[in-house]
Amino acid sequence: MSSEIYPAEKRISQRFKIPGATVSYRKENRLFKRKSFDEEFLPLQDLSRGGLRFVSQKRLKPGTKLLLQLSIPGERAPLSLFGKVRWSARNKKGNYPFEAGVQFNVYGEKKSQNYPGNLVKIISLEQKFASQELDLTAQPDEYDIESS
C-alpha cells in the first residue's frame, strides 16, 4: 500500500501521440510582436486538451508565454494556441537537448484565450489517435461506455 497522498499524475486529460506532428513557437512579448518563430518544426512528444510536450534546441524558462503552432500531418492548417511553459528539462535521448511542457491558456473569446474551436479539434484528434494506443489484446467490451 502506498503512503502517497497525491498521485504523481495530476493531469485530467489523456495524453496521446500524433506521429509526425511538429510544434513551432514564438515567445510572446508585450512590447513588440515578431512574426518569425524562435524555433520551427520541433517534434511533438504528446498532446492533451490542456497542453503539450515537445523537444527543442533551446531551453525554455518556466513561466515563459508562448504562441504555439501545431502542425499535424494530413491537416490543412496548423492550430495556433497560446500557452505557458510549466516545466523544462534536459532531454536524455535524441537530437534535441531540451524538452518542455506547456499548459494551454483557457479556451474562450478574449484576447489571450485560445479559440474554442481548437479544443473541438484537439478532442477529435484525441479520439482518432488515442485509440491507436489502446491495448487491442483486451476484450472490446472493456472499452464500452455505459449509457444511463
N, C-alpha and C positions, 0 to 999 in steps of 0.2 A: 504494500500500500504506500502510495506516495504522500509525503508530507507537504507537497507543494500546494499552496493556496490558490495561486493563479496559474493557469496553463501558459506554456511558452507561446502558443499560437493565439494572438489577440485579434486576428483578422476575422471579420464577419463574412466577407465574400470569399468565394472559392477562387484560388489562383489557377491559371491554366496557361499553357504554352501555345504559341502560334508559329509553326515552322516558317522561317524566312522573314518574319516581321522585323522591322527596324524602327529605331527612335532617333529623331533629330531634336536638339534642344537649343534654346536661346535663354540666357539669363535675363530675367525681367528687371529693368532698371527704370525707375520713375522719371529720371532726369531726361533721358533720351531713348527713343525707340530705334533699335537697329533692325534691319531687315534680314541680315545674314545670321545663320545659326552658328553657335560655338563649336558644335560637333554634329556631324550628319551620319545617318545610316548606321547607327550602332545597333548591335544585336539585342533584341528584346529577349529577356530571360523568362519573364512571366508577367501576366496581366490579371487584374481583377476589376471589379466595378469601382473600387476605391483607390486604385493606384497601380503602379508597375515597378518592375525591377529591370535594369539594363546595365551593360558593361560599357566602360568608356576609357579613353586615353587620359582624361583629366580627372583629378579628384574634385568632387563637389562637396561644399560645406553644408552640413545640416542647417536647415532654415532658408537656404537659397530658393528664391522663387523662380520658376521656370515656365516657359511656354514650350510645350512638347508637340511634336508632330509624329504621329504613329502611322507608319506605312505598312499595310497588310497586303501580301500577295493576292492578286485576284480582285482587289477592291479598286474602284476608280479613283477615289480621292482619299488622301490621308485624313485622319482625325486630328484636330487641333484641341489640345487640352491644357489647362493651367494647373500647376501643382507646386508642391513644396518638397524639397529634399528632406526626408526624415532620417536617413542614415546613409553613410558612405563607408566603404571598406576596401581593403586590398582584395583583388581577385586572384586567387591562387592558381587558376588554370586558364589556358587560352592566351590569346594575343593582346588582351586588354588588361592593363594593370589594376583597374579600379572597377567597382560596381556600386550602384546607388539604388536606393529605394525611394520612390516618390509617391506622396499621397496627393490625390487629385483634390482640387478645390471643390466646394459643393456645387451641385448642379442647380441652375436657376437662370434668371434673365438679367441679373445685374452685371456690371462691368467685369469684375474679376471672377465671376462664376462660369462654370462650364455649361455649354449648350445642352439642354436636357435630351435632345436627340442623340447626343453622343452616348448617353447612358443606355438608351434603347439599342444602339448599335453594339455596344460592349456586351449587353445581355445576349444579343443574337450571336455574337462571336463566342461567348461563353457556352451557349447551347451547342454550337457547331463543334468547337474544339475541345471543350472539357469532356465531352462524351467519348472522345478518342482515347482518353487516358483511363477510362474505366476498366476494371478487371473483367474481361469478357469470358473468363472461365466460370464466373458465378452464374447462378440461375437468373434468367431475365426478370423473373418476378421480384427479385430483390431490389430492383430499381423502380418499381411501380410506386406511384404516389396515391395514397388512399384519397378517395373523394368523399366529402361529407354529405 
